[in-house]
Amino acid sequence: MLEAAFMSQRSVTAQAIPPAPQAEGSSEPLLPRTAGEYIRCIGPGLVLAMAFLGTGDLVSSTVSGANYGYALMWTLVVALFARYCMISAIAKYKLENRFGDTSVLQGFQRVWRGFPMFFGVAIFFYAIIIQMSFLRACAVALYHLGGGIGTTTWGYFIGGAIVVVLTIVMLSRSNAYQWLEWTARIASVVIIVTFIGAIAATGHIDLVEMVKGLTFSIPANNGPFDAIFIAVATIGTIGGSALNLLYPYFMDERGWNGPRYRRLQQFDLLAGMLPLLIINVLFWIVAAETIRGTGMTVSNENDLATMMEMAVGPLGPPLLWISLFLAAFSSFPANARGFANLMFNGLHLATKRGKSFAKPVDDPWYNRVLIAAFIVVPLFICMPQAPNLVYLSVFGTSVITAILLPPILYGVLRMTSSRRFMLDEHVNRWWQTLILMVLSLIGLWSLYAIVDNLIKAIGQLS
């Protein structure tokens, strides 16, 4: 029954999304003309932005605020700028390449024919680990919101199972992508309102220090790496994240293909990144105003709950768990769908099997892998006696990220900066190429940090 439900969505999903009006005799959505029409078109960028948001981002912003106050806030702005530039370049190839390619992996294949298979296989393992982290965050939030039902032995599993069922039901609907957009919108609004309230409850924001934090100030060293090294490593990793490759597939849901959609795509991406910036800044402010100077450390979601209790009082932890659930749940189904599209797109391009299917979703194995690998298998992390998710993330995500980072950075730079790949009028200008080159160099620096920390982690365990 579930398989049939997923199969039925293929022919009706695009029609279920509320797109801009379509020209007579054409299946392509018309471009928006008014401010209201532009706002109604916002979707793929927000879905992607909320797909980035999870415990890792929130803990990272909180740790930075707690340890450095506002001193490193500029790194957040630069990191999101790097992410915007890289994603925009990926979208640019999809819309403005000279071959009529609708998939960025087609471009990677033109750089080297082995890339599609490489990405298809690597993304399979990367996606499972990423999905485990989001499902675990959902499960922990539901466990606390449910009053600790089932104890930690089975409570996390119960919460995870609920999320798995909700995800399967959501993605089996004919208007599945529309549900992803609405989930992202609701999550962003609730989280922003919650933390604005938390800041209001603290009754204080050091605006002078916040302004200084945006002026590239560098605090004293803290730990084995100095602050600037950590900041640069973070910026490079974000810019070369495999999650950036999902955006073109969300654009496909809206039917955006061809140069005429470039301006709309840029607006959509900017509108999506803005809530992500606001949410991270709000977490940073709450941490800087409540934890900074107290000696408290932040390493997991329970510490975030303590921070919210310090800011708001008894109502703080429930608000944190609601926000954490919405952040993770807006990511889990969106990533499952996006990763399935990316993986099958790569495998189809690399094998003869792709000649039989116009789109990844047309493959009869698509929904089976989507459900089994990217929705059900991650539930393993919520089982009693499951391995430590931190270890899985360190060894799994770090290794795969180190493998994926160089080809992503090189491929995007190569494709968008050459007339061999891009239409003459849409090839990168010199300053666009310079930005991508700088991001690529920073990405290589971050690769060093990933490998170095991985070696140290292995040494500590041995």
C-alpha positions as a printed NumPy array, in Angstrom:
array([[  0.   ,   0.   ,   0.   ],
       [  2.817,   2.392,   0.908],
       [  4.608,   1.558,  -2.339],
       [  1.437,   2.251,  -4.299],
       [  0.992,   5.56 ,  -2.504],
       [  4.527,   6.611,  -3.379],
       [  4.101,   5.471,  -6.989],
       [  0.921,   7.498,  -7.391],
       [  2.645,  10.757,  -6.529],
       [  4.833,  10.744,  -9.658],
       [  2.283,  12.117, -12.042],
       [  0.593,  14.569,  -9.729],
       [  3.262,  16.031,  -7.454],
       [  4.148,  18.916,  -9.746],
       [  0.481,  19.822, -10.191],
       [ -0.069,  19.706,  -6.42 ],
       [  2.46 ,  22.471,  -5.783],
       [  0.977,  25.97 ,  -5.98 ],
       [  3.251,  27.453,  -8.692],
       [  3.087,  30.76 , -10.453],
       [  0.522,  30.922, -13.274],
       [  1.465,  28.989, -16.408],
       [  1.485,  30.252, -19.944],
       [ -1.204,  28.836, -22.207],
       [  0.02 ,  25.667, -23.906],
       [  3.136,  25.521, -21.699],
       [  3.971,  23.47 , -18.618],
       [  6.544,  26.02 , -17.427],
       [  5.473,  28.354, -14.598],
       [  5.377,  32.035, -15.465],
       [  7.846,  34.353, -13.79 ],
       [  6.509,  36.458, -10.903],
       [  6.003,  40.164, -11.547],
       [  4.779,  41.597,  -8.253],
       [  6.261,  41.464,  -4.761],
       [  3.413,  39.215,  -3.646],
       [  4.059,  36.768,  -6.482],
       [  7.765,  36.648,  -5.616],
       [  6.951,  35.888,  -1.975],
       [  4.548,  33.109,  -2.987],
       [  7.319,  31.561,  -5.086],
       [  9.685,  31.236,  -2.108],
       [ 10.125,  27.544,  -1.393],
       [ 13.14 ,  25.535,  -2.612],
       [ 15.643,  27.821,  -0.869],
       [ 13.774,  27.672,   2.432],
       [ 13.381,  23.881,   2.239],
       [ 17.131,  23.609,   1.661],
       [ 17.98 ,  26.097,   4.426],
       [ 15.883,  24.257,   6.985],
       [ 17.395,  20.98 ,   5.765],
       [ 20.752,  22.369,   6.959],
       [ 19.389,  23.247,  10.377],
       [ 19.82 ,  20.647,  13.09 ],
       [ 21.39 ,  19.994,  16.432],
       [ 24.883,  20.511,  15.001],
       [ 24.21 ,  24.032,  13.74 ],
       [ 22.384,  25.039,  16.905],
       [ 25.014,  23.619,  19.242],
       [ 27.779,  25.218,  17.163],
       [ 26.228,  28.688,  17.368],
       [ 25.553,  28.239,  21.069],
       [ 29.099,  27.062,  21.798],
       [ 30.529,  30.04 ,  19.917],
       [ 28.311,  32.457,  21.823],
       [ 29.086,  30.818,  25.165],
       [ 32.86 ,  30.596,  24.647],
       [ 33.59 ,  33.78 ,  22.708],
       [ 30.6  ,  36.019,  23.306],
       [ 30.037,  38.042,  20.139],
       [ 33.678,  38.036,  19.054],
       [ 33.273,  35.429,  16.294],
       [ 29.801,  36.346,  15.064],
       [ 31.31 ,  37.546,  11.789],
       [ 32.212,  33.929,  10.988],
       [ 28.501,  33.068,  10.905],
       [ 27.804,  35.759,   8.327],
       [ 30.833,  34.778,   6.24 ],
       [ 29.951,  31.068,   6.463],
       [ 26.42 ,  31.645,   5.22 ],
       [ 27.748,  33.942,   2.492],
       [ 30.063,  31.117,   1.419],
       [ 27.147,  28.709,   1.404],
       [ 25.034,  31.137,  -0.63 ],
       [ 27.788,  31.623,  -3.218],
       [ 28.413,  27.901,  -3.634],
       [ 24.725,  26.964,  -3.853],
       [ 24.084,  29.832,  -6.238],
       [ 26.896,  28.586,  -8.483],
       [ 25.424,  25.072,  -8.438],
       [ 22.01 ,  26.467,  -9.38 ],
       [ 23.635,  28.629, -12.049],
       [ 24.935,  25.577, -13.878],
       [ 21.502,  23.969, -13.843],
       [ 19.859,  27.073, -15.315],
       [ 22.518,  28.508, -17.63 ],
       [ 24.691,  25.7  , -19.005],
       [ 25.124,  25.426, -22.791],
       [ 24.083,  21.766, -23.043],
       [ 20.558,  22.023, -21.685],
       [ 21.522,  19.853, -18.693],
       [ 18.822,  19.921, -16.016],
       [ 20.98 ,  18.177, -13.421],
       [ 24.201,  19.438, -11.884],
       [ 25.547,  15.865, -11.917],
       [ 25.369,  15.97 , -15.712],
       [ 27.849,  18.806, -15.473],
       [ 30.076,  16.853, -13.102],
       [ 29.976,  13.978, -15.6  ],
       [ 31.279,  16.322, -18.287],
       [ 34.188,  17.231, -15.983],
       [ 34.925,  13.526, -15.368],
       [ 32.676,  10.668, -16.372],
       [ 33.332,   8.827, -13.12 ],
       [ 31.829,  11.556, -10.921],
       [ 28.146,  10.437, -11.115],
       [ 28.92 ,   6.933,  -9.823],
       [ 31.306,   8.415,  -7.258],
       [ 28.635,  10.757,  -5.903],
       [ 25.888,   8.147,  -6.123],
       [ 27.753,   5.662,  -3.938],
       [ 29.217,   8.203,  -1.493],
       [ 25.872,   9.95 ,  -0.99 ],
       [ 24.218,   6.641,  -0.043],
       [ 26.416,   6.245,   3.038],
       [ 26.627,   9.963,   3.795],
       [ 22.839,  10.291,   3.72 ],
       [ 22.234,   7.434,   6.147],
       [ 24.563,   8.981,   8.752],
       [ 23.088,  12.468,   8.288],
       [ 19.575,  11.071,   8.564],
       [ 20.51 ,   9.262,  11.768],
       [ 21.555,  12.548,  13.356],
       [ 18.296,  14.293,  12.417],
       [ 16.112,  11.361,  13.477],
       [ 17.939,  11.105,  16.791],
       [ 17.34 ,  14.823,  17.407],
       [ 13.623,  14.378,  16.641],
       [ 13.441,  11.377,  18.953],
       [ 15.19 ,  13.147,  21.839],
       [ 12.878,  16.149,  21.509],
       [  9.733,  13.995,  21.471],
       [ 11.032,  11.98 ,  24.432],
       [ 11.355,  15.123,  26.548],
       [  8.089,  16.621,  25.31 ],
       [  6.372,  13.34 ,  26.221],
       [  7.59 ,  13.535,  29.803],
       [ 10.212,  10.812,  29.442],
       [  7.799,   8.065,  28.428],
       [  9.469,   4.702,  27.895],
       [ 12.645,   5.845,  29.69 ],
       [ 15.761,   6.413,  27.613],
       [ 15.919,   2.672,  26.835],
       [ 12.875,   2.669,  24.551],
       [ 11.71 ,   6.272,  24.705],
       [ 14.005,   7.404,  21.913],
       [ 12.932,   4.473,  19.763],
       [  9.249,   5.293,  20.252],
       [  9.871,   8.919,  19.286],
       [ 11.948,   7.882,  16.29 ],
       [  9.308,   5.417,  15.134],
       [  6.664,   8.157,  15.275],
       [  8.833,  10.388,  13.084],
       [  9.469,   7.544,  10.618],
       [  5.726,   6.924,  10.246],
       [  4.99 ,  10.65 ,   9.856],
       [  7.709,  10.963,   7.213],
       [  6.45 ,   8.01 ,   5.189],
       [  2.907,   9.363,   5.303],
       [  4.078,  12.859,   4.304],
       [  6.229,  11.702,   1.388],
       [  3.561,   9.301,   0.126],
       [  1.115,  12.142,  -0.447],
       [  0.535,  13.509,  -3.923],
       [  1.502,  16.995,  -2.68 ],
       [  4.552,  15.802,  -0.725],
       [  6.783,  18.687,  -1.74 ],
       [  4.149,  21.216,  -0.727],
       [  4.191,  19.625,   2.73 ],
       [  7.965,  20.062,   2.845],
       [  7.616,  23.756,   2.07 ],
       [  4.937,  24.323,   4.704],
       [  6.929,  22.394,   7.309],
       [  9.958,  24.594,   6.615],
       [  7.874,  27.778,   6.857],
       [  6.195,  26.78 ,  10.124],
       [  9.484,  25.62 ,  11.664],
       [ 11.339,  28.826,  10.787],
       [  8.587,  31.081,  12.161],
       [  8.151,  29.132,  15.41 ],
       [ 11.893,  28.962,  16.11 ],
       [ 12.439,  32.652,  15.378],
       [  9.498,  33.736,  17.568],
       [ 10.632,  31.415,  20.376],
       [ 14.148,  32.801,  20.551],
       [ 13.106,  36.403,  20.139],
       [ 11.   ,  35.753,  23.228],
       [ 14.005,  34.22 ,  24.986],
       [ 16.117,  37.277,  24.202],
       [ 13.325,  39.553,  25.45 ],
       [ 13.208,  37.521,  28.677],
       [ 16.917,  38.075,  29.289],
       [ 16.21 ,  41.783,  29.109],
       [ 19.598,  42.68 ,  27.691],
       [ 21.594,  42.658,  24.471],
       [ 25.077,  44.097,  24.381],
       [ 24.731,  45.917,  21.066],
       [ 28.217,  47.406,  21.277],
       [ 29.828,  43.976,  21.587],
       [ 27.58 ,  42.609,  18.845],
       [ 28.734,  45.31 ,  16.444],
       [ 32.349,  44.593,  17.387],
       [ 31.666,  40.905,  16.71 ],
       [ 30.882,  41.768,  13.097],
       [ 34.187,  43.567,  12.546],
       [ 36.399,  40.506,  12.103],
       [ 37.655,  40.582,  15.68 ],
       [ 39.654,  37.55 ,  16.767],
       [ 39.496,  36.321,  20.389],
       [ 42.33 ,  34.673,  22.275],
       [ 43.197,  31.099,  21.332],
       [ 41.066,  28.41 ,  22.918],
       [ 42.134,  24.778,  22.544],
       [ 44.567,  23.097,  20.122],
       [ 43.512,  25.348,  17.221],
       [ 43.163,  29.086,  17.343],
       [ 39.764,  30.654,  16.741],
       [ 40.528,  31.89 ,  13.246],
       [ 41.631,  28.427,  12.136],
       [ 38.4  ,  26.885,  13.431],
       [ 36.373,  29.631,  11.774],
       [ 38.034,  29.141,   8.403],
       [ 37.623,  25.371,   8.622],
       [ 33.919,  25.809,   9.345],
       [ 33.46 ,  28.209,   6.427],
       [ 35.182,  25.848,   4.014],
       [ 33.212,  22.808,   5.124],
       [ 29.897,  24.659,   4.787],
       [ 30.803,  25.941,   1.334],
       [ 31.639,  22.454,   0.091],
       [ 28.889,  20.548,   1.872],
       [ 27.222,  17.728,  -0.068],
       [ 23.875,  19.11 ,   1.096],
       [ 24.436,  22.036,  -1.292],
       [ 23.887,  19.629,  -4.195],
       [ 20.255,  19.059,  -3.175],
       [ 19.044,  22.528,  -4.188],
       [ 18.636,  21.808,  -7.949],
       [ 16.34 ,  18.89 ,  -7.127],
       [ 14.112,  21.133,  -5.019],
       [ 14.137,  23.606,  -7.918],
       [ 12.888,  20.793, -10.158],
       [  9.822,  20.493,  -7.93 ],
       [  8.917,  24.024,  -9.015],
       [  9.752,  23.485, -12.673],
       [ 12.578,  26.055, -12.749],
       [ 14.716,  25.281, -15.8  ],
       [ 16.518,  27.69 , -18.108],
       [ 18.167,  31.125, -17.767],
       [ 14.822,  32.921, -17.388],
       [ 14.488,  31.561, -13.847],
       [ 17.906,  32.733, -12.635],
       [ 16.704,  35.953, -10.981],
       [ 13.821,  34.137,  -9.272],
       [ 16.211,  31.428,  -8.083],
       [ 18.607,  33.99 ,  -6.593],
       [ 15.74 ,  35.686,  -4.751],
       [ 14.459,  32.324,  -3.501],
       [ 17.874,  31.269,  -2.226],
       [ 18.456,  34.592,  -0.475],
       [ 14.999,  34.413,   1.101],
       [ 15.778,  30.901,   2.302],
       [ 19.186,  31.725,   3.782],
       [ 17.839,  34.743,   5.702],
       [ 15.792,  32.736,   8.256],
       [ 18.771,  30.405,   8.707],
       [ 20.98 ,  33.396,   9.528],
       [ 18.387,  34.862,  11.894],
       [ 17.921,  31.562,  13.765],
       [ 21.66 ,  31.054,  14.263],
       [ 22.129,  34.669,  15.363],
       [ 19.302,  34.319,  17.887],
       [ 20.842,  31.168,  19.377],
       [ 24.185,  32.958,  19.515],
       [ 22.712,  35.967,  21.335],
       [ 20.882,  33.847,  23.916],
       [ 24.091,  31.921,  24.639],
       [ 26.214,  35.066,  24.86 ],
       [ 23.766,  36.737,  27.254],
       [ 23.057,  33.722,  29.498],
       [ 26.053,  31.358,  29.469],
       [ 29.041,  33.563,  28.706],
       [ 31.138,  33.934,  31.843],
       [ 29.25 ,  31.314,  33.894],
       [ 31.717,  28.482,  33.256],
       [ 28.97 ,  26.306,  31.794],
       [ 29.895,  24.25 ,  28.738],
       [ 27.59 ,  23.3  ,  25.862],
       [ 28.081,  19.963,  24.132],
       [ 24.61 ,  18.571,  23.435],
       [ 20.895,  19.332,  23.26 ],
       [ 20.426,  18.937,  27.031],
       [ 22.791,  21.849,  27.568],
       [ 20.645,  23.882,  25.154],
       [ 17.631,  23.116,  27.344],
       [ 19.533,  24.318,  30.41 ],
       [ 20.441,  27.511,  28.575],
       [ 16.78 ,  28.143,  27.747],
       [ 15.799,  27.542,  31.366],
       [ 18.333,  30.141,  32.423],
       [ 16.837,  32.589,  29.921],
       [ 13.103,  31.941,  30.216],
       [ 12.57 ,  29.854,  33.316],
       [ 10.589,  26.573,  33.553],
       [  8.974,  27.211,  30.174],
       [ 12.39 ,  27.321,  28.503],
       [ 13.125,  23.587,  28.105],
       [  9.74 ,  22.716,  26.491],
       [ 10.199,  25.615,  24.076],
       [ 13.673,  24.332,  23.247],
       [ 12.404,  20.797,  22.599],
       [  9.657,  22.116,  20.327],
       [ 12.177,  24.188,  18.394],
       [ 14.641,  21.311,  18.18 ],
       [ 11.944,  18.943,  16.929],
       [ 10.777,  21.377,  14.262],
       [ 14.363,  22.061,  13.155],
       [ 15.186,  18.363,  12.821],
       [ 11.82 ,  17.301,  11.412],
       [ 11.925,  19.962,   8.698],
       [ 15.258,  18.367,   7.693],
       [ 14.533,  14.632,   7.913],
       [ 11.904,  14.146,   5.147],
       [ 13.381,  16.863,   2.914],
       [ 16.827,  15.285,   3.035],
       [ 15.405,  11.807,   2.442],
       [ 13.76 ,  12.983,  -0.76 ],
       [ 16.699,  15.117,  -1.855],
       [ 19.324,  12.427,  -1.205],
       [ 17.26 ,   9.827,  -3.057],
       [ 17.069,  12.121,  -6.085],
       [ 20.801,  12.854,  -5.963],
       [ 21.826,   9.222,  -5.52 ],
       [ 19.592,   7.841,  -8.279],
       [ 20.537,  10.685, -10.608],
       [ 24.193,   9.731, -10.184],
       [ 23.598,   6.017, -10.659],
       [ 21.375,   6.61 , -13.697],
       [ 24.007,   8.766, -15.374],
       [ 26.698,   6.187, -14.664],
       [ 24.814,   3.127, -15.929],
       [ 22.648,   2.057, -18.841],
       [ 19.714,   1.862, -16.443],
       [ 19.345,   5.624, -16.655],
       [ 18.324,   5.43 , -20.32 ],
       [ 15.049,   3.814, -19.263],
       [ 13.936,   6.608, -16.925],
       [ 13.476,  10.322, -17.566],
       [ 13.727,  11.188, -13.86 ],
       [ 15.085,   9.421, -10.773],
       [ 11.576,   9.078,  -9.333],
       [ 10.54 ,   6.99 , -12.364],
       [ 12.844,   4.167, -11.283],
       [ 10.79 ,   1.464,  -9.487],
       [ 13.618,   1.11 ,  -6.96 ],
       [ 13.487,   4.814,  -6.072],
       [ 10.761,   4.639,  -3.439],
       [ 12.055,   1.375,  -2.016],
       [ 15.473,   2.873,  -1.329],
       [ 13.939,   6.163,  -0.165],
       [ 11.812,   4.372,   2.435],
       [ 14.252,   1.659,   3.489],
       [ 17.647,   3.374,   3.435],
       [ 16.88 ,   7.022,   4.151],
       [ 13.84 ,   6.729,   6.443],
       [ 13.706,   3.321,   8.181],
       [ 17.395,   2.357,   8.513],
       [ 18.239,   5.579,  10.451],
       [ 15.861,   4.333,  13.167],
       [ 18.702,   2.003,  14.143],
       [ 20.357,   4.895,  15.984],
       [ 17.359,   5.107,  18.339],
       [ 17.552,   1.445,  19.352],
       [ 18.732,   0.492,  22.863],
       [ 22.467,  -0.155,  22.882],
       [ 22.874,   1.678,  19.565],
       [ 26.4  ,   2.913,  18.827],
       [ 27.344,   6.403,  19.88 ],
       [ 26.1  ,   8.855,  17.262],
       [ 29.089,  11.113,  17.928],
       [ 31.477,   8.346,  16.884],
       [ 29.402,   7.614,  13.788],
       [ 29.432,  11.282,  12.861],
       [ 33.151,  11.689,  13.502],
       [ 34.25 ,   8.64 ,  11.555],
       [ 31.462,   8.427,   9.005],
       [ 30.625,  12.02 ,   8.145],
       [ 34.2  ,  13.251,   8.493],
       [ 35.616,  10.587,   6.181],
       [ 32.935,  11.023,   3.517],
       [ 33.08 ,  14.825,   3.766],
       [ 36.841,  14.7  ,   3.283],
       [ 36.274,  12.571,   0.166],
       [ 33.464,  14.706,  -1.283],
       [ 34.82 ,  18.171,  -0.532],
       [ 37.562,  18.487,  -3.198],
       [ 35.514,  17.234,  -6.185],
       [ 32.522,  19.396,  -5.264],
       [ 34.659,  22.522,  -4.984],
       [ 36.675,  21.763,  -8.124],
       [ 33.678,  20.706, -10.192],
       [ 31.57 ,  23.772,  -9.416],
       [ 34.495,  26.121, -10.065],
       [ 35.4  ,  24.361, -13.308],
       [ 31.869,  24.217, -14.685],
       [ 30.715,  27.757, -13.963],
       [ 33.942,  29.501, -14.971],
       [ 34.337,  28.022, -18.447],
       [ 32.609,  28.74 , -21.764],
       [ 32.99 ,  25.063, -22.484],
       [ 30.197,  24.456, -19.976],
       [ 28.292,  27.742, -19.677],
       [ 26.474,  29.923, -22.165],
       [ 28.787,  32.773, -23.176],
       [ 26.704,  35.481, -21.536],
       [ 26.351,  33.508, -18.304],
       [ 29.909,  32.33 , -17.623],
       [ 31.312,  33.585, -14.323],
       [ 32.677,  37.106, -14.237],
       [ 36.188,  37.508, -12.854],
       [ 34.997,  38.422,  -9.364],
       [ 32.62 ,  35.443,  -9.242],
       [ 35.454,  33.125, -10.218],
       [ 37.682,  34.779,  -7.604],
       [ 35.089,  34.166,  -4.871],
       [ 34.806,  30.495,  -5.826],
       [ 38.604,  30.166,  -5.923],
       [ 38.903,  31.657,  -2.434],
       [ 36.169,  29.331,  -1.166],
       [ 37.94 ,  26.384,  -2.754],
       [ 41.231,  27.298,  -1.058],
       [ 39.435,  27.661,   2.265],
       [ 37.765,  24.323,   1.588],
       [ 41.162,  22.664,   1.143],
       [ 42.249,  24.22 ,   4.433],
       [ 39.129,  22.816,   6.089],
       [ 39.937,  19.424,   4.563],
       [ 43.241,  19.523,   6.417],
       [ 41.376,  20.284,   9.653],
       [ 38.961,  17.389,   9.064],
       [ 41.739,  14.88 ,   8.386],
       [ 43.867,  16.151,  11.272],
       [ 40.994,  15.94 ,  13.776],
       [ 40.042,  12.503,  12.459],
       [ 43.587,  11.231,  13.035],
       [ 43.549,  12.68 ,  16.551],
       [ 40.174,  11.067,  17.296],
       [ 41.492,   7.684,  16.138],
       [ 44.583,   8.172,  18.291],
       [ 42.478,   8.888,  21.371],
       [ 40.474,   5.695,  20.884],
       [ 43.477,   3.461,  20.291]])
